[in-house]
């Protein structure tokens, strides 16, 4: 059947992300639900909803296979990941809107102890961009 996540296109675009309310969790790209084919087996919907935040393209193949087959432990790990993302977004909003921290201060807070690593600047840049997205989303959507 046609993939309910990407609507058969094989890739997730901004409209799909908004329709499924995953604005701060997904980015555009190949559809992880149908693996870019545009079609799925009906059984998939029984195991994992189309809007499952944890079913993304960079999921390890073995974990993906477990999730798609309905493995309860894999599904629970996915739910925990989704809960973690919600908590992280809430923390960013609290630190900015309630505690008054600026974007760079929030990024430094999350990167404490990583300052000397080889990937620090890249991680900081990526985190700053994400924090800015979270703040902008909150400002735009209340």
ChimeraX commands (.cxc) that place a marker at each C-alpha (Angstrom):
marker #1 position 0.00,0.00,0.00 radius 0.5
marker #1 position 1.03,3.66,-0.34 radius 0.5
marker #1 position 3.29,4.83,2.47 radius 0.5
marker #1 position 1.29,6.99,4.91 radius 0.5
marker #1 position 4.39,8.88,6.03 radius 0.5
marker #1 position 5.65,10.19,2.68 radius 0.5
marker #1 position 2.36,9.66,0.80 radius 0.5
marker #1 position 4.11,7.50,-1.79 radius 0.5
marker #1 position 6.83,10.00,-2.76 radius 0.5
marker #1 position 9.67,8.00,-1.21 radius 0.5
marker #1 position 10.94,11.04,0.66 radius 0.5
marker #1 position 9.66,13.09,3.56 radius 0.5
marker #1 position 9.27,16.81,2.89 radius 0.5
marker #1 position 8.37,19.76,5.11 radius 0.5
marker #1 position 4.64,19.23,4.51 radius 0.5
marker #1 position 4.88,15.60,5.69 radius 0.5
marker #1 position 6.83,16.67,8.77 radius 0.5
marker #1 position 4.19,19.28,9.65 radius 0.5
marker #1 position 1.28,16.92,8.90 radius 0.5
marker #1 position 2.76,14.31,11.24 radius 0.5
marker #1 position 3.80,16.93,13.85 radius 0.5
marker #1 position 7.47,16.01,13.88 radius 0.5
marker #1 position 8.91,19.47,13.23 radius 0.5
marker #1 position 11.69,19.30,15.81 radius 0.5
marker #1 position 12.41,15.60,15.44 radius 0.5
marker #1 position 12.77,14.92,11.72 radius 0.5
marker #1 position 14.49,16.51,8.78 radius 0.5
marker #1 position 13.61,16.20,5.11 radius 0.5
marker #1 position 15.07,13.27,3.19 radius 0.5
marker #1 position 14.46,9.66,2.27 radius 0.5
marker #1 position 11.44,8.15,4.02 radius 0.5
marker #1 position 12.49,5.82,6.83 radius 0.5
marker #1 position 9.05,4.22,6.98 radius 0.5
marker #1 position 9.08,2.82,3.44 radius 0.5
marker #1 position 12.87,3.11,2.98 radius 0.5
marker #1 position 12.33,5.39,0.00 radius 0.5
marker #1 position 10.15,3.02,-2.03 radius 0.5
marker #1 position 6.86,4.85,-1.51 radius 0.5
marker #1 position 5.05,1.65,-0.57 radius 0.5
marker #1 position 4.78,-0.45,2.59 radius 0.5
marker #1 position 3.41,-3.78,3.72 radius 0.5
marker #1 position 0.14,-3.32,5.64 radius 0.5
marker #1 position 1.64,-5.20,8.61 radius 0.5
marker #1 position 4.02,-2.31,9.25 radius 0.5
marker #1 position 1.18,-0.06,10.37 radius 0.5
marker #1 position 0.15,-2.69,12.92 radius 0.5
marker #1 position 3.61,-2.58,14.54 radius 0.5
marker #1 position 4.67,1.05,14.16 radius 0.5
marker #1 position 2.57,4.16,13.53 radius 0.5
marker #1 position 3.61,6.34,10.59 radius 0.5
marker #1 position 4.39,9.24,12.91 radius 0.5
marker #1 position 6.74,7.25,15.16 radius 0.5
marker #1 position 9.50,9.77,15.90 radius 0.5
marker #1 position 12.08,7.06,16.49 radius 0.5
marker #1 position 11.91,5.38,13.07 radius 0.5
marker #1 position 14.54,7.41,11.21 radius 0.5
marker #1 position 17.01,6.68,8.41 radius 0.5
marker #1 position 20.13,6.56,10.60 radius 0.5
marker #1 position 18.72,3.79,12.79 radius 0.5
marker #1 position 21.05,0.76,12.74 radius 0.5
marker #1 position 19.78,-1.94,10.36 radius 0.5
marker #1 position 19.39,-4.58,13.06 radius 0.5
marker #1 position 17.41,-2.23,15.31 radius 0.5
marker #1 position 15.22,-1.21,12.39 radius 0.5
marker #1 position 14.53,-4.85,11.57 radius 0.5
marker #1 position 13.54,-5.53,15.19 radius 0.5
marker #1 position 11.21,-2.52,15.25 radius 0.5
marker #1 position 9.57,-3.39,11.96 radius 0.5
marker #1 position 8.90,-6.92,13.17 radius 0.5
marker #1 position 7.24,-5.53,16.30 radius 0.5
marker #1 position 9.93,-6.57,18.80 radius 0.5
marker #1 position 8.63,-5.19,22.14 radius 0.5
marker #1 position 12.10,-4.28,23.45 radius 0.5
marker #1 position 12.97,-2.37,20.27 radius 0.5
marker #1 position 9.60,-0.58,20.33 radius 0.5
marker #1 position 10.20,0.36,23.98 radius 0.5
marker #1 position 13.67,1.73,23.13 radius 0.5
marker #1 position 12.00,3.78,20.42 radius 0.5
marker #1 position 9.43,5.14,22.86 radius 0.5
marker #1 position 12.19,6.02,25.31 radius 0.5
marker #1 position 14.05,7.85,22.55 radius 0.5
marker #1 position 10.88,9.81,21.68 radius 0.5
marker #1 position 10.38,10.67,25.37 radius 0.5
marker #1 position 14.01,11.77,25.61 radius 0.5
marker #1 position 13.58,14.08,22.61 radius 0.5
marker #1 position 10.43,15.63,24.12 radius 0.5
marker #1 position 12.28,16.19,27.40 radius 0.5
marker #1 position 15.28,17.70,25.61 radius 0.5
marker #1 position 13.02,20.12,23.70 radius 0.5
marker #1 position 11.28,21.06,26.96 radius 0.5
marker #1 position 14.64,21.67,28.65 radius 0.5
marker #1 position 15.79,23.97,25.86 radius 0.5
marker #1 position 12.55,25.94,26.10 radius 0.5
marker #1 position 12.87,26.21,29.87 radius 0.5
marker #1 position 16.52,27.29,29.75 radius 0.5
marker #1 position 15.78,29.98,27.16 radius 0.5
marker #1 position 12.31,31.30,28.01 radius 0.5
marker #1 position 12.24,30.75,31.79 radius 0.5
marker #1 position 15.89,30.85,32.87 radius 0.5
marker #1 position 16.85,33.52,30.32 radius 0.5
marker #1 position 19.84,31.75,28.81 radius 0.5
marker #1 position 20.95,32.62,25.30 radius 0.5
marker #1 position 21.47,30.03,22.56 radius 0.5
marker #1 position 25.25,29.80,22.97 radius 0.5
marker #1 position 24.93,29.48,26.75 radius 0.5
marker #1 position 22.51,26.58,26.34 radius 0.5
marker #1 position 24.81,24.88,23.83 radius 0.5
marker #1 position 27.80,25.25,26.15 radius 0.5
marker #1 position 25.73,23.80,29.00 radius 0.5
marker #1 position 25.03,20.63,26.99 radius 0.5
marker #1 position 28.61,20.37,25.79 radius 0.5
marker #1 position 30.29,20.69,29.20 radius 0.5
marker #1 position 33.28,18.39,29.22 radius 0.5
marker #1 position 33.50,18.13,25.44 radius 0.5
marker #1 position 35.46,21.36,24.86 radius 0.5
marker #1 position 38.72,19.60,24.04 radius 0.5
marker #1 position 37.32,17.03,21.64 radius 0.5
marker #1 position 38.14,17.06,17.95 radius 0.5
marker #1 position 34.46,17.35,17.04 radius 0.5
marker #1 position 33.57,20.09,19.55 radius 0.5
marker #1 position 33.16,22.92,17.04 radius 0.5
marker #1 position 31.02,20.81,14.71 radius 0.5
marker #1 position 28.90,19.56,17.60 radius 0.5
marker #1 position 28.51,23.10,18.92 radius 0.5
marker #1 position 27.48,24.42,15.50 radius 0.5
marker #1 position 24.91,21.63,15.04 radius 0.5
marker #1 position 23.55,22.07,18.55 radius 0.5
marker #1 position 23.29,25.85,18.17 radius 0.5
marker #1 position 21.31,25.39,14.95 radius 0.5
marker #1 position 18.98,22.92,16.64 radius 0.5
marker #1 position 18.47,25.13,19.70 radius 0.5
marker #1 position 17.63,28.03,17.39 radius 0.5
marker #1 position 15.05,25.83,15.62 radius 0.5
marker #1 position 13.47,24.86,18.95 radius 0.5
marker #1 position 13.26,28.48,20.07 radius 0.5
marker #1 position 11.89,29.66,16.73 radius 0.5
marker #1 position 9.28,26.90,16.73 radius 0.5
marker #1 position 8.13,27.89,20.23 radius 0.5
marker #1 position 7.96,31.57,19.25 radius 0.5
marker #1 position 5.96,30.76,16.13 radius 0.5
marker #1 position 3.63,28.22,17.72 radius 0.5
marker #1 position 3.34,29.28,21.33 radius 0.5
marker link #1:1,2 radius 0.2
marker link #1:2,3 radius 0.2
marker link #1:3,4 radius 0.2
marker link #1:4,5 radius 0.2
marker link #1:5,6 radius 0.2
marker link #1:6,7 radius 0.2
marker link #1:7,8 radius 0.2
marker link #1:8,9 radius 0.2
marker link #1:9,10 radius 0.2
marker link #1:10,11 radius 0.2
marker link #1:11,12 radius 0.2
marker link #1:12,13 radius 0.2
marker link #1:13,14 radius 0.2
marker link #1:14,15 radius 0.2
marker link #1:15,16 radius 0.2
marker link #1:16,17 radius 0.2
marker link #1:17,18 radius 0.2
marker link #1:18,19 radius 0.2
marker link #1:19,20 radius 0.2
marker link #1:20,21 radius 0.2
marker link #1:21,22 radius 0.2
marker link #1:22,23 radius 0.2
marker link #1:23,24 radius 0.2
marker link #1:24,25 radius 0.2
marker link #1:25,26 radius 0.2
marker link #1:26,27 radius 0.2
marker link #1:27,28 radius 0.2
marker link #1:28,29 radius 0.2
marker link #1:29,30 radius 0.2
marker link #1:30,31 radius 0.2
marker link #1:31,32 radius 0.2
marker link #1:32,33 radius 0.2
marker link #1:33,34 radius 0.2
marker link #1:34,35 radius 0.2
marker link #1:35,36 radius 0.2
marker link #1:36,37 radius 0.2
marker link #1:37,38 radius 0.2
marker link #1:38,39 radius 0.2
marker link #1:39,40 radius 0.2
marker link #1:40,41 radius 0.2
marker link #1:41,42 radius 0.2
marker link #1:42,43 radius 0.2
marker link #1:43,44 radius 0.2
marker link #1:44,45 radius 0.2
marker link #1:45,46 radius 0.2
marker link #1:46,47 radius 0.2
marker link #1:47,48 radius 0.2
marker link #1:48,49 radius 0.2
marker link #1:49,50 radius 0.2
marker link #1:50,51 radius 0.2
marker link #1:51,52 radius 0.2
marker link #1:52,53 radius 0.2
marker link #1:53,54 radius 0.2
marker link #1:54,55 radius 0.2
marker link #1:55,56 radius 0.2
marker link #1:56,57 radius 0.2
marker link #1:57,58 radius 0.2
marker link #1:58,59 radius 0.2
marker link #1:59,60 radius 0.2
marker link #1:60,61 radius 0.2
marker link #1:61,62 radius 0.2
marker link #1:62,63 radius 0.2
marker link #1:63,64 radius 0.2
marker link #1:64,65 radius 0.2
marker link #1:65,66 radius 0.2
marker link #1:66,67 radius 0.2
marker link #1:67,68 radius 0.2
marker link #1:68,69 radius 0.2
marker link #1:69,70 radius 0.2
marker link #1:70,71 radius 0.2
marker link #1:71,72 radius 0.2
marker link #1:72,73 radius 0.2
marker link #1:73,74 radius 0.2
marker link #1:74,75 radius 0.2
marker link #1:75,76 radius 0.2
marker link #1:76,77 radius 0.2
marker link #1:77,78 radius 0.2
marker link #1:78,79 radius 0.2
marker link #1:79,80 radius 0.2
marker link #1:80,81 radius 0.2
marker link #1:81,82 radius 0.2
marker link #1:82,83 radius 0.2
marker link #1:83,84 radius 0.2
marker link #1:84,85 radius 0.2
marker link #1:85,86 radius 0.2
marker link #1:86,87 radius 0.2
marker link #1:87,88 radius 0.2
marker link #1:88,89 radius 0.2
marker link #1:89,90 radius 0.2
marker link #1:90,91 radius 0.2
marker link #1:91,92 radius 0.2
marker link #1:92,93 radius 0.2
marker link #1:93,94 radius 0.2
marker link #1:94,95 radius 0.2
marker link #1:95,96 radius 0.2
marker link #1:96,97 radius 0.2
marker link #1:97,98 radius 0.2
marker link #1:98,99 radius 0.2
marker link #1:99,100 radius 0.2
marker link #1:100,101 radius 0.2
marker link #1:101,102 radius 0.2
marker link #1:102,103 radius 0.2
marker link #1:103,104 radius 0.2
marker link #1:104,105 radius 0.2
marker link #1:105,106 radius 0.2
marker link #1:106,107 radius 0.2
marker link #1:107,108 radius 0.2
marker link #1:108,109 radius 0.2
marker link #1:109,110 radius 0.2
marker link #1:110,111 radius 0.2
marker link #1:111,112 radius 0.2
marker link #1:112,113 radius 0.2
marker link #1:113,114 radius 0.2
marker link #1:114,115 radius 0.2
marker link #1:115,116 radius 0.2
marker link #1:116,117 radius 0.2
marker link #1:117,118 radius 0.2
marker link #1:118,119 radius 0.2
marker link #1:119,120 radius 0.2
marker link #1:120,121 radius 0.2
marker link #1:121,122 radius 0.2
marker link #1:122,123 radius 0.2
marker link #1:123,124 radius 0.2
marker link #1:124,125 radius 0.2
marker link #1:125,126 radius 0.2
marker link #1:126,127 radius 0.2
marker link #1:127,128 radius 0.2
marker link #1:128,129 radius 0.2
marker link #1:129,130 radius 0.2
marker link #1:130,131 radius 0.2
marker link #1:131,132 radius 0.2
marker link #1:132,133 radius 0.2
marker link #1:133,134 radius 0.2
marker link #1:134,135 radius 0.2
marker link #1:135,136 radius 0.2
marker link #1:136,137 radius 0.2
marker link #1:137,138 radius 0.2
marker link #1:138,139 radius 0.2
marker link #1:139,140 radius 0.2
marker link #1:140,141 radius 0.2
marker link #1:141,142 radius 0.2
view
